Amino acid sequence: MKEYSARQAHDMWANGEVAIVDVREQVEYDSTHVEGVPLIPMSELTARTGELPTGLPLVIMCRSGARSAKVTDHLNAEGTWGEVTNLAGGIIGWAAEGLPYEGEPPR
């Protein structure tokens, strides 16, 4: 499975080269999130795949990179979403790199 570091994902996202989707649960997102990154919780993904951004490669984000790895594998196995990449380290890695987020420091 392909992975991007938080810095790689951020820079590509900022340049409009990828779309990032957060797959954590609503309570986690409410506590800490990246402004402009949509939430589609892993627990709701099957019912909400129609909400996944299209037209750009997808990068999947969670707390630490574990859930997003599962979602990345699932979407790549479906084969209908083009290039799907895991964000290694999740939002914890994102914050550790000093990248912008809103809310509490992720734990």
ABEGO torsion letter per residue (X at the ends): XBBBBAAAAAAAAAAGABBBBBABBAAAAAABBBBGBBBBBAAAAAAAAAABBBGBBBBBBBAAGAAAAAAAAAAAAAGAAEBBBBBBGEAAAAAAAGBBBBEBBBX
